[in-house]
Amino acid sequence: MIGRQRLEKKVRLRLKKSIGLGHHFREGQQTPLLRDDDPIHYAQHATATCCRKCVFYWHGIPEERDLLQAELDYLEKVIWAYLNVKLPDLLDEENRVQSELDLSL
């Protein structure tokens, strides 16, 4: 299972990539609903941070310009509020489960 530290980096990168710019060529479709069970995608849809239209409608942040650093910080906190409720047992470090066949001890 992915750890909290790695997920924190992924959340910020995902926000910048998917909704950070004022115009995305796939606006409204840049965040898949189901993709490899990625918790960030679920969180984005649950918190209306999936596209700029939702961000404007639910959070009041204008669509036509790039997100400011303070806005990215706010949206990241919104996602983490959701993830902390849905993944309360998320470990700080990545938890690798070793299979019986893993001989690289």
PDB file as gemmi writes it, atoms N, CA and C in Angstrom:
CRYST1    1.000    1.000    1.000  90.00  90.00  90.00 P 1                      
ATOM      1  N   MET A   1       0.843  -1.180   0.000  1.00  0.00           N  
ATOM      2  CA  MET A   1       0.000   0.000   0.000  1.00  0.00           C  
ATOM      3  C   MET A   1       0.889   1.244   0.000  1.00  0.00           C  
ATOM      4  N   ILE A   2       0.474   2.232  -0.744  1.00  0.00           N  
ATOM      5  CA  ILE A   2       1.223   3.480  -0.837  1.00  0.00           C  
ATOM      6  C   ILE A   2       1.192   4.204   0.511  1.00  0.00           C  
ATOM      7  N   GLY A   3       2.283   4.845   0.861  1.00  0.00           N  
ATOM      8  CA  GLY A   3       2.367   5.560   2.117  1.00  0.00           C  
ATOM      9  C   GLY A   3       1.913   7.006   2.002  1.00  0.00           C  
ATOM     10  N   ARG A   4       1.647   7.619   3.146  1.00  0.00           N  
ATOM     11  CA  ARG A   4       1.158   8.996   3.202  1.00  0.00           C  
ATOM     12  C   ARG A   4       2.137   9.986   2.550  1.00  0.00           C  
ATOM     13  N   GLN A   5       3.427   9.815   2.805  1.00  0.00           N  
ATOM     14  CA  GLN A   5       4.414  10.749   2.262  1.00  0.00           C  
ATOM     15  C   GLN A   5       4.418  10.734   0.737  1.00  0.00           C  
ATOM     16  N   ARG A   6       4.366   9.565   0.169  1.00  0.00           N  
ATOM     17  CA  ARG A   6       4.354   9.454  -1.293  1.00  0.00           C  
ATOM     18  C   ARG A   6       3.035   9.969  -1.861  1.00  0.00           C  
ATOM     19  N   LEU A   7       1.941   9.687  -1.171  1.00  0.00           N  
ATOM     20  CA  LEU A   7       0.634  10.147  -1.621  1.00  0.00           C  
ATOM     21  C   LEU A   7       0.538  11.674  -1.568  1.00  0.00           C  
ATOM     22  N   GLU A   8       1.169  12.290  -0.568  1.00  0.00           N  
ATOM     23  CA  GLU A   8       1.163  13.751  -0.471  1.00  0.00           C  
ATOM     24  C   GLU A   8       1.801  14.382  -1.698  1.00  0.00           C  
ATOM     25  N   LYS A   9       2.906  13.832  -2.150  1.00  0.00           N  
ATOM     26  CA  LYS A   9       3.578  14.338  -3.351  1.00  0.00           C  
ATOM     27  C   LYS A   9       2.697  14.145  -4.583  1.00  0.00           C  
ATOM     28  N   LYS A  10       2.048  12.988  -4.645  1.00  0.00           N  
ATOM     29  CA  LYS A  10       1.201  12.688  -5.793  1.00  0.00           C  
ATOM     30  C   LYS A  10      -0.026  13.596  -5.847  1.00  0.00           C  
ATOM     31  N   VAL A  11      -0.574  13.945  -4.694  1.00  0.00           N  
ATOM     32  CA  VAL A  11      -1.754  14.819  -4.666  1.00  0.00           C  
ATOM     33  C   VAL A  11      -1.406  16.169  -5.268  1.00  0.00           C  
ATOM     34  N   ARG A  12      -0.318  16.775  -4.850  1.00  0.00           N  
ATOM     35  CA  ARG A  12       0.078  18.095  -5.351  1.00  0.00           C  
ATOM     36  C   ARG A  12       0.363  18.042  -6.856  1.00  0.00           C  
ATOM     37  N   LEU A  13       1.099  17.021  -7.293  1.00  0.00           N  
ATOM     38  CA  LEU A  13       1.397  16.892  -8.719  1.00  0.00           C  
ATOM     39  C   LEU A  13       0.122  16.687  -9.536  1.00  0.00           C  
ATOM     40  N   ARG A  14      -0.772  15.882  -9.018  1.00  0.00           N  
ATOM     41  CA  ARG A  14      -2.028  15.612  -9.718  1.00  0.00           C  
ATOM     42  C   ARG A  14      -2.848  16.892  -9.854  1.00  0.00           C  
ATOM     43  N   LEU A  15      -2.924  17.679  -8.795  1.00  0.00           N  
ATOM     44  CA  LEU A  15      -3.675  18.931  -8.862  1.00  0.00           C  
ATOM     45  C   LEU A  15      -3.070  19.881  -9.892  1.00  0.00           C  
ATOM     46  N   LYS A  16      -1.759  20.022  -9.871  1.00  0.00           N  
ATOM     47  CA  LYS A  16      -1.104  20.909 -10.840  1.00  0.00           C  
ATOM     48  C   LYS A  16      -1.356  20.440 -12.270  1.00  0.00           C  
ATOM     49  N   LYS A  17      -1.251  19.147 -12.477  1.00  0.00           N  
ATOM     50  CA  LYS A  17      -1.397  18.596 -13.817  1.00  0.00           C  
ATOM     51  C   LYS A  17      -2.841  18.659 -14.309  1.00  0.00           C  
ATOM     52  N   SER A  18      -3.783  18.297 -13.463  1.00  0.00           N  
ATOM     53  CA  SER A  18      -5.163  18.172 -13.932  1.00  0.00           C  
ATOM     54  C   SER A  18      -5.948  19.475 -13.915  1.00  0.00           C  
ATOM     55  N   ILE A  19      -5.729  20.327 -12.906  1.00  0.00           N  
ATOM     56  CA  ILE A  19      -6.546  21.548 -12.819  1.00  0.00           C  
ATOM     57  C   ILE A  19      -5.735  22.814 -12.572  1.00  0.00           C  
ATOM     58  N   GLY A  20      -4.430  22.718 -12.556  1.00  0.00           N  
ATOM     59  CA  GLY A  20      -3.588  23.866 -12.236  1.00  0.00           C  
ATOM     60  C   GLY A  20      -3.637  24.998 -13.240  1.00  0.00           C  
ATOM     61  N   LEU A  21      -3.816  24.655 -14.503  1.00  0.00           N  
ATOM     62  CA  LEU A  21      -3.852  25.681 -15.541  1.00  0.00           C  
ATOM     63  C   LEU A  21      -5.274  26.186 -15.752  1.00  0.00           C  
ATOM     64  N   GLY A  22      -5.385  27.403 -16.228  1.00  0.00           N  
ATOM     65  CA  GLY A  22      -6.696  27.995 -16.475  1.00  0.00           C  
ATOM     66  C   GLY A  22      -7.460  27.309 -17.593  1.00  0.00           C  
ATOM     67  N   HIS A  23      -6.733  26.645 -18.485  1.00  0.00           N  
ATOM     68  CA  HIS A  23      -7.388  25.936 -19.582  1.00  0.00           C  
ATOM     69  C   HIS A  23      -6.736  24.570 -19.731  1.00  0.00           C  
ATOM     70  N   HIS A  24      -7.559  23.537 -19.722  1.00  0.00           N  
ATOM     71  CA  HIS A  24      -7.081  22.177 -19.944  1.00  0.00           C  
ATOM     72  C   HIS A  24      -7.750  21.679 -21.223  1.00  0.00           C  
ATOM     73  N   PHE A  25      -6.977  21.069 -22.105  1.00  0.00           N  
ATOM     74  CA  PHE A  25      -7.525  20.657 -23.398  1.00  0.00           C  
ATOM     75  C   PHE A  25      -8.629  19.616 -23.276  1.00  0.00           C  
ATOM     76  N   ARG A  26      -8.722  18.932 -22.146  1.00  0.00           N  
ATOM     77  CA  ARG A  26      -9.790  17.954 -21.921  1.00  0.00           C  
ATOM     78  C   ARG A  26     -10.664  18.385 -20.745  1.00  0.00           C  
ATOM     79  N   GLU A  27     -10.948  19.647 -20.636  1.00  0.00           N  
ATOM     80  CA  GLU A  27     -11.720  20.175 -19.508  1.00  0.00           C  
ATOM     81  C   GLU A  27     -12.995  19.359 -19.298  1.00  0.00           C  
ATOM     82  N   GLY A  28     -13.171  18.955 -18.057  1.00  0.00           N  
ATOM     83  CA  GLY A  28     -14.322  18.140 -17.691  1.00  0.00           C  
ATOM     84  C   GLY A  28     -14.077  16.653 -17.805  1.00  0.00           C  
ATOM     85  N   GLN A  29     -12.956  16.262 -18.394  1.00  0.00           N  
ATOM     86  CA  GLN A  29     -12.643  14.843 -18.573  1.00  0.00           C  
ATOM     87  C   GLN A  29     -11.234  14.486 -18.107  1.00  0.00           C  
ATOM     88  N   GLN A  30     -10.537  15.424 -17.464  1.00  0.00           N  
ATOM     89  CA  GLN A  30      -9.136  15.192 -17.130  1.00  0.00           C  
ATOM     90  C   GLN A  30      -8.931  14.295 -15.907  1.00  0.00           C  
ATOM     91  N   THR A  31      -9.977  14.032 -15.156  1.00  0.00           N  
ATOM     92  CA  THR A  31      -9.858  13.165 -13.986  1.00  0.00           C  
ATOM     93  C   THR A  31     -10.768  11.960 -14.169  1.00  0.00           C  
ATOM     94  N   PRO A  32     -10.196  10.810 -14.532  1.00  0.00           N  
ATOM     95  CA  PRO A  32     -11.020   9.615 -14.705  1.00  0.00           C  
ATOM     96  C   PRO A  32     -11.671   9.216 -13.380  1.00  0.00           C  
ATOM     97  N   LEU A  33     -12.877   8.701 -13.467  1.00  0.00           N  
ATOM     98  CA  LEU A  33     -13.562   8.284 -12.254  1.00  0.00           C  
ATOM     99  C   LEU A  33     -12.925   7.024 -11.683  1.00  0.00           C  
ATOM    100  N   LEU A  34     -12.662   6.064 -12.524  1.00  0.00           N  
ATOM    101  CA  LEU A  34     -12.045   4.821 -12.074  1.00  0.00           C  
ATOM    102  C   LEU A  34     -10.760   4.596 -12.851  1.00  0.00           C  
ATOM    103  N   ARG A  35      -9.649   4.596 -12.143  1.00  0.00           N  
ATOM    104  CA  ARG A  35      -8.367   4.341 -12.795  1.00  0.00           C  
ATOM    105  C   ARG A  35      -7.446   3.660 -11.796  1.00  0.00           C  
ATOM    106  N   ASP A  36      -7.301   2.389 -11.931  1.00  0.00           N  
ATOM    107  CA  ASP A  36      -6.413   1.608 -11.066  1.00  0.00           C  
ATOM    108  C   ASP A  36      -6.706   1.840  -9.588  1.00  0.00           C  
ATOM    109  N   ASP A  37      -7.948   2.080  -9.254  1.00  0.00           N  
ATOM    110  CA  ASP A  37      -8.343   2.317  -7.859  1.00  0.00           C  
ATOM    111  C   ASP A  37      -7.490   3.400  -7.203  1.00  0.00           C  
ATOM    112  N   ASP A  38      -7.196   4.448  -7.925  1.00  0.00           N  
ATOM    113  CA  ASP A  38      -6.375   5.546  -7.420  1.00  0.00           C  
ATOM    114  C   ASP A  38      -7.188   6.385  -6.438  1.00  0.00           C  
ATOM    115  N   PRO A  39      -6.790   6.450  -5.165  1.00  0.00           N  
ATOM    116  CA  PRO A  39      -7.574   7.202  -4.172  1.00  0.00           C  
ATOM    117  C   PRO A  39      -7.619   8.702  -4.464  1.00  0.00           C  
ATOM    118  N   ILE A  40      -6.631   9.217  -5.187  1.00  0.00           N  
ATOM    119  CA  ILE A  40      -6.625  10.645  -5.499  1.00  0.00           C  
ATOM    120  C   ILE A  40      -7.767  10.977  -6.452  1.00  0.00           C  
ATOM    121  N   HIS A  41      -8.008  10.137  -7.436  1.00  0.00           N  
ATOM    122  CA  HIS A  41      -9.100  10.390  -8.374  1.00  0.00           C  
ATOM    123  C   HIS A  41     -10.445  10.361  -7.651  1.00  0.00           C  
ATOM    124  N   TYR A  42     -10.638   9.387  -6.778  1.00  0.00           N  
ATOM    125  CA  TYR A  42     -11.873   9.334  -5.997  1.00  0.00           C  
ATOM    126  C   TYR A  42     -12.019  10.597  -5.159  1.00  0.00           C  
ATOM    127  N   ALA A  43     -10.931  11.007  -4.527  1.00  0.00           N  
ATOM    128  CA  ALA A  43     -10.969  12.200  -3.675  1.00  0.00           C  
ATOM    129  C   ALA A  43     -11.281  13.449  -4.490  1.00  0.00           C  
ATOM    130  N   GLN A  44     -10.718  13.545  -5.678  1.00  0.00           N  
ATOM    131  CA  GLN A  44     -10.986  14.708  -6.515  1.00  0.00           C  
ATOM    132  C   GLN A  44     -12.465  14.796  -6.881  1.00  0.00           C  
ATOM    133  N   HIS A  45     -13.069  13.676  -7.216  1.00  0.00           N  
ATOM    134  CA  HIS A  45     -14.489  13.695  -7.551  1.00  0.00           C  
ATOM    135  C   HIS A  45     -15.343  13.968  -6.308  1.00  0.00           C  
ATOM    136  N   ALA A  46     -14.962  13.401  -5.201  1.00  0.00           N  
ATOM    137  CA  ALA A  46     -15.739  13.586  -3.968  1.00  0.00           C  
ATOM    138  C   ALA A  46     -15.667  15.018  -3.436  1.00  0.00           C  
ATOM    139  N   THR A  47     -14.588  15.713  -3.740  1.00  0.00           N  
ATOM    140  CA  THR A  47     -14.384  17.063  -3.203  1.00  0.00           C  
ATOM    141  C   THR A  47     -14.522  18.155  -4.260  1.00  0.00           C  
ATOM    142  N   ALA A  48     -14.999  17.803  -5.432  1.00  0.00           N  
ATOM    143  CA  ALA A  48     -15.198  18.756  -6.524  1.00  0.00           C  
ATOM    144  C   ALA A  48     -13.899  19.474  -6.894  1.00  0.00           C  
ATOM    145  N   THR A  49     -12.820  18.706  -6.948  1.00  0.00           N  
ATOM    146  CA  THR A  49     -11.534  19.230  -7.405  1.00  0.00           C  
ATOM    147  C   THR A  49     -11.076  18.468  -8.648  1.00  0.00           C  
ATOM    148  N   CYS A  50     -12.025  17.936  -9.394  1.00  0.00           N  
ATOM    149  CA  CYS A  50     -11.742  17.096 -10.553  1.00  0.00           C  
ATOM    150  C   CYS A  50     -11.543  17.894 -11.832  1.00  0.00           C  
ATOM    151  N   CYS A  51     -12.175  19.049 -11.939  1.00  0.00           N  
ATOM    152  CA  CYS A  51     -12.027  19.894 -13.126  1.00  0.00           C  
ATOM    153  C   CYS A  51     -12.279  21.341 -12.713  1.00  0.00           C  
ATOM    154  N   ARG A  52     -11.908  22.265 -13.580  1.00  0.00           N  
ATOM    155  CA  ARG A  52     -12.044  23.683 -13.232  1.00  0.00           C  
ATOM    156  C   ARG A  52     -13.502  24.120 -13.132  1.00  0.00           C  
ATOM    157  N   LYS A  53     -14.390  23.478 -13.882  1.00  0.00           N  
ATOM    158  CA  LYS A  53     -15.811  23.814 -13.767  1.00  0.00           C  
ATOM    159  C   LYS A  53     -16.316  23.491 -12.367  1.00  0.00           C  
ATOM    160  N   CYS A  54     -15.949  22.342 -11.841  1.00  0.00           N  
ATOM    161  CA  CYS A  54     -16.367  21.955 -10.480  1.00  0.00           C  
ATOM    162  C   CYS A  54     -15.698  22.842  -9.434  1.00  0.00           C  
ATOM    163  N   VAL A  55     -14.429  23.140  -9.651  1.00  0.00           N  
ATOM    164  CA  VAL A  55     -13.708  24.008  -8.713  1.00  0.00           C  
ATOM    165  C   VAL A  55     -14.373  25.382  -8.654  1.00  0.00           C  
ATOM    166  N   PHE A  56     -14.795  25.895  -9.795  1.00  0.00           N  
ATOM    167  CA  PHE A  56     -15.481  27.193  -9.814  1.00  0.00           C  
ATOM    168  C   PHE A  56     -16.851  27.090  -9.143  1.00  0.00           C  
ATOM    169  N   TYR A  57     -17.619  26.073  -9.512  1.00  0.00           N  
ATOM    170  CA  TYR A  57     -18.979  25.939  -8.998  1.00  0.00           C  
ATOM    171  C   TYR A  57     -18.999  25.736  -7.480  1.00  0.00           C  
ATOM    172  N   TRP A  58     -18.147  24.846  -6.977  1.00  0.00           N  
ATOM    173  CA  TRP A  58     -18.188  24.472  -5.564  1.00  0.00           C  
ATOM    174  C   TRP A  58     -17.244  25.282  -4.676  1.00  0.00           C  
ATOM    175  N   HIS A  59     -16.157  25.795  -5.219  1.00  0.00           N  
ATOM    176  CA  HIS A  59     -15.168  26.488  -4.400  1.00  0.00           C  
ATOM    177  C   HIS A  59     -15.018  27.962  -4.762  1.00  0.00           C  
ATOM    178  N   GLY A  60     -15.653  28.405  -5.853  1.00  0.00           N  
ATOM    179  CA  GLY A  60     -15.639  29.805  -6.231  1.00  0.00           C  
ATOM    180  C   GLY A  60     -14.327  30.316  -6.800  1.00  0.00           C  
ATOM    181  N   ILE A  61     -13.475  29.411  -7.263  1.00  0.00           N  
ATOM    182  CA  ILE A  61     -12.185  29.814  -7.837  1.00  0.00           C  
ATOM    183  C   ILE A  61     -12.362  29.944  -9.346  1.00  0.00           C  
ATOM    184  N   PRO A  62     -12.085  31.126  -9.910  1.00  0.00           N  
ATOM    185  CA  PRO A  62     -12.309  31.359 -11.341  1.00  0.00           C  
ATOM    186  C   PRO A  62     -11.584  30.356 -12.238  1.00  0.00           C  
ATOM    187  N   GLU A  63     -12.230  30.023 -13.348  1.00  0.00           N  
ATOM    188  CA  GLU A  63     -11.706  29.031 -14.293  1.00  0.00           C  
ATOM    189  C   GLU A  63     -10.645  29.572 -15.237  1.00  0.00           C  
ATOM    190  N   GLU A  64     -10.729  30.835 -15.589  1.00  0.00           N  
ATOM    191  CA  GLU A  64      -9.982  31.362 -16.723  1.00  0.00           C  
ATOM    192  C   GLU A  64      -8.513  31.670 -16.454  1.00  0.00           C  
ATOM    193  N   ARG A  65      -8.016  31.397 -15.269  1.00  0.00           N  
ATOM    194  CA  ARG A  65      -6.612  31.677 -14.967  1.00  0.00           C  
ATOM    195  C   ARG A  65      -5.983  30.491 -14.248  1.00  0.00           C  
ATOM    196  N   ASP A  66      -4.655  30.462 -14.223  1.00  0.00           N  
ATOM    197  CA  ASP A  66      -3.946  29.407 -13.496  1.00  0.00           C  
ATOM    198  C   ASP A  66      -4.223  29.550 -12.005  1.00  0.00           C  
ATOM    199  N   LEU A  67      -4.203  28.421 -11.302  1.00  0.00           N  
ATOM    200  CA  LEU A  67      -4.407  28.455  -9.857  1.00  0.00           C  
ATOM    201  C   LEU A  67      -3.233  29.125  -9.153  1.00  0.00           C  
ATOM    202  N   LEU A  68      -3.531  29.901  -8.146  1.00  0.00           N  
ATOM    203  CA  LEU A  68      -2.502  30.510  -7.314  1.00  0.00           C  
ATOM    204  C   LEU A  68      -1.993  29.476  -6.314  1.00  0.00           C  
ATOM    205  N   GLN A  69      -0.829  29.719  -5.745  1.00  0.00           N  
ATOM    206  CA  GLN A  69      -0.255  28.795  -4.765  1.00  0.00           C  
ATOM    207  C   GLN A  69      -1.202  28.596  -3.577  1.00  0.00           C  
ATOM    208  N   ALA A  70      -1.803  29.665  -3.101  1.00  0.00           N  
ATOM    209  CA  ALA A  70      -2.736  29.570  -1.968  1.00  0.00           C  
ATOM    210  C   ALA A  70      -3.957  28.722  -2.327  1.00  0.00           C  
ATOM    211  N   GLU A  71      -4.406  28.810  -3.566  1.00  0.00           N  
ATOM    212  CA  GLU A  71      -5.554  28.009  -4.006  1.00  0.00           C  
ATOM    213  C   GLU A  71      -5.184  26.534  -4.111  1.00  0.00           C  
ATOM    214  N   LEU A  72      -3.981  26.251  -4.620  1.00  0.00           N  
ATOM    215  CA  LEU A  72      -3.510  24.867  -4.651  1.00  0.00           C  
ATOM    216  C   LEU A  72      -3.397  24.300  -3.238  1.00  0.00           C  
ATOM    217  N   ASP A  73      -2.880  25.099  -2.313  1.00  0.00           N  
ATOM    218  CA  ASP A  73      -2.773  24.672  -0.915  1.00  0.00           C  
ATOM    219  C   ASP A  73      -4.149  24.342  -0.345  1.00  0.00           C  
ATOM    220  N   TYR A  74      -5.111  25.228  -0.611  1.00  0.00           N  
ATOM    221  CA  TYR A  74      -6.482  25.022  -0.118  1.00  0.00           C  
ATOM    222  C   TYR A  74      -7.079  23.738  -0.689  1.00  0.00           C  
ATOM    223  N   LEU A  75      -6.973  23.538  -2.003  1.00  0.00           N  
ATOM    224  CA  LEU A  75      -7.559  22.359  -2.635  1.00  0.00           C  
ATOM    225  C   LEU A  75      -6.869  21.079  -2.169  1.00  0.00           C  
ATOM    226  N   GLU A  76      -5.578  21.166  -1.920  1.00  0.00           N  
ATOM    227  CA  GLU A  76      -4.856  20.004  -1.385  1.00  0.00           C  
ATOM    228  C   GLU A  76      -5.373  19.662   0.010  1.00  0.00           C  
ATOM    229  N   LYS A  77      -5.634  20.665   0.823  1.00  0.00           N  
ATOM    230  CA  LYS A  77      -6.185  20.423   2.169  1.00  0.00           C  
ATOM    231  C   LYS A  77      -7.576  19.812   2.098  1.00  0.00           C  
ATOM    232  N   VAL A  78      -8.358  20.238   1.128  1.00  0.00           N  
ATOM    233  CA  VAL A  78      -9.701  19.680   0.944  1.00  0.00           C  
ATOM    234  C   VAL A  78      -9.597  18.189   0.605  1.00  0.00           C  
ATOM    235  N   ILE A  79      -8.701  17.850  -0.305  1.00  0.00           N  
ATOM    236  CA  ILE A  79      -8.506  16.443  -0.674  1.00  0.00           C  
ATOM    237  C   ILE A  79      -8.030  15.639   0.523  1.00  0.00           C  
ATOM    238  N   TRP A  80      -7.095  16.203   1.301  1.00  0.00           N  
ATOM    239  CA  TRP A  80      -6.579  15.471   2.459  1.00  0.00           C  
ATOM    240  C   TRP A  80      -7.634  15.314   3.554  1.00  0.00           C  
ATOM    241  N   ALA A  81      -8.543  16.247   3.667  1.00  0.00           N  
ATOM    242  CA  ALA A  81      -9.643  16.084   4.630  1.00  0.00           C  
ATOM    243  C   ALA A  81     -10.461  14.847   4.255  1.00  0.00           C  
ATOM    244  N   TYR A  82     -10.705  14.671   2.981  1.00  0.00           N  
ATOM    245  CA  TYR A  82     -11.437  13.498   2.507  1.00  0.00           C  
ATOM    246  C   TYR A  82     -10.619  12.217   2.709  1.00  0.00           C  
ATOM    247  N   LEU A  83      -9.340  12.243   2.290  1.00  0.00           N  
ATOM    248  CA  LEU A  83      -8.508  11.045   2.396  1.00  0.00           C  
ATOM    249  C   LEU A  83      -8.303  10.614   3.845  1.00  0.00           C  
ATOM    250  N   ASN A  84      -8.187  11.572   4.754  1.00  0.00           N  
ATOM    251  CA  ASN A  84      -7.999  11.225   6.165  1.00  0.00           C  
ATOM    252  C   ASN A  84      -9.210  10.515   6.746  1.00  0.00           C  
ATOM    253  N   VAL A  85     -10.390  10.832   6.238  1.00  0.00           N  
ATOM    254  CA  VAL A  85     -11.607  10.147   6.691  1.00  0.00           C  
ATOM    255  C   VAL A  85     -11.704   8.766   6.050  1.00  0.00           C  
ATOM    256  N   LYS A  86     -11.434   8.701   4.767  1.00  0.00           N  
ATOM    257  CA  LYS A  86     -11.584   7.445   4.025  1.00  0.00           C  
ATOM    258  C   LYS A  86     -10.436   6.464   4.227  1.00  0.00           C  
ATOM    259  N   LEU A  87      -9.246   6.964   4.542  1.00  0.00           N  
ATOM    260  CA  LEU A  87      -8.071   6.107   4.743  1.00  0.00           C  
ATOM    261  C   LEU A  87      -7.435   6.403   6.104  1.00  0.00           C  
ATOM    262  N   PRO A  88      -8.167   6.165   7.194  1.00  0.00           N  
ATOM    263  CA  PRO A  88      -7.634   6.535   8.516  1.00  0.00           C  
ATOM    264  C   PRO A  88      -6.395   5.744   8.929  1.00  0.00           C  
ATOM    265  N   ASP A  89      -6.193   4.564   8.363  1.00  0.00           N  
ATOM    266  CA  ASP A  89      -5.062   3.721   8.743  1.00  0.00           C  
ATOM    267  C   ASP A  89      -3.876   3.855   7.798  1.00  0.00           C  
ATOM    268  N   LEU A  90      -3.875   4.903   6.989  1.00  0.00           N  
ATOM    269  CA  LEU A  90      -2.785   5.114   6.041  1.00  0.00           C  
ATOM    270  C   LEU A  90      -1.482   5.360   6.802  1.00  0.00           C  
ATOM    271  N   LEU A  91      -0.484   4.547   6.497  1.00  0.00           N  
ATOM    272  CA  LEU A  91       0.811   4.654   7.168  1.00  0.00           C  
ATOM    273  C   LEU A  91       1.633   5.782   6.577  1.00  0.00           C  
ATOM    274  N   ASP A  92       2.543   6.345   7.374  1.00  0.00           N  
ATOM    275  CA  ASP A  92       3.427   7.391   6.869  1.00  0.00           C  
ATOM    276  C   ASP A  92       4.340   6.849   5.780  1.00  0.00           C  
ATOM    277  N   GLU A  93       4.895   5.691   6.001  1.00  0.00           N  
ATOM    278  CA  GLU A  93       5.807   5.069   5.050  1.00  0.00           C  
ATOM    279  C   GLU A  93       5.051   4.056   4.205  1.00  0.00           C  
ATOM    280  N   GLU A  94       5.586   3.799   3.041  1.00  0.00           N  
ATOM    281  CA  GLU A  94       5.002   2.800   2.157  1.00  0.00           C  
ATOM    282  C   GLU A  94       5.103   1.438   2.821  1.00  0.00           C  
ATOM    283  N   ASN A  95       4.035   0.687   2.799  1.00  0.00           N  
ATOM    284  CA  ASN A  95       3.983  -0.628   3.419  1.00  0.00           C  
ATOM    285  C   ASN A  95       4.031  -1.680   2.323  1.00  0.00           C  
ATOM    286  N   ARG A  96       5.171  -2.309   2.180  1.00  0.00           N  
ATOM    287  CA  ARG A  96       5.326  -3.342   1.160  1.00  0.00           C  
ATOM    288  C   ARG A  96       5.059  -4.697   1.776  1.00  0.00           C  
ATOM    289  N   VAL A  97       4.107  -5.379   1.226  1.00  0.00           N  
ATOM    290  CA  VAL A  97       3.789  -6.717   1.690  1.00  0.00           C  
ATOM    291  C   VAL A  97       4.641  -7.696   0.889  1.00  0.00           C  
ATOM    292  N   GLN A  98       5.413  -8.477   1.601  1.00  0.00           N  
ATOM    293  CA  GLN A  98       6.271  -9.431   0.919  1.00  0.00           C  
ATOM    294  C   GLN A  98       5.489 -10.711   0.648  1.00  0.00           C  
ATOM    295  N   SER A  99       5.600 -11.172  -0.559  1.00  0.00           N  
ATOM    296  CA  SER A  99       4.941 -12.429  -0.905  1.00  0.00           C  
ATOM    297  C   SER A  99       5.833 -13.586  -0.468  1.00  0.00           C  
ATOM    298  N   GLU A 100       5.262 -14.751  -0.468  1.00  0.00           N  
ATOM    299  CA  GLU A 100       6.020 -15.944  -0.085  1.00  0.00           C  
ATOM    300  C   GLU A 100       7.150 -16.211  -1.089  1.00  0.00           C  
ATOM    301  N   LEU A 101       6.990 -15.732  -2.304  1.00  0.00           N  
ATOM    302  CA  LEU A 101       7.990 -15.980  -3.345  1.00  0.00           C  
ATOM    303  C   LEU A 101       9.078 -14.929  -3.373  1.00  0.00           C  
ATOM    304  N   ASP A 102       8.949 -13.891  -2.580  1.00  0.00           N  
ATOM    305  CA  ASP A 102       9.944 -12.808  -2.568  1.00  0.00           C  
ATOM    306  C   ASP A 102      11.174 -13.270  -1.790  1.00  0.00           C  
ATOM    307  N   LEU A 103      12.234 -13.523  -2.515  1.00  0.00           N  
ATOM    308  CA  LEU A 103      13.454 -14.032  -1.879  1.00  0.00           C  
ATOM    309  C   LEU A 103      14.512 -12.961  -1.708  1.00  0.00           C  
ATOM    310  N   SER A 104      14.166 -11.728  -1.963  1.00  0.00           N  
ATOM    311  CA  SER A 104      15.136 -10.647  -1.877  1.00  0.00           C  
ATOM    312  C   SER A 104      15.185 -10.052  -0.476  1.00  0.00           C  
ATOM    313  N   LEU A 105      15.392 -10.879   0.504  1.00  0.00           N  
ATOM    314  CA  LEU A 105      15.464 -10.425   1.890  1.00  0.00           C  
ATOM    315  C   LEU A 105      16.792  -9.833   2.094  1.00  0.00           C  
TER     316      LEU A 105                                                      
END                                                                             
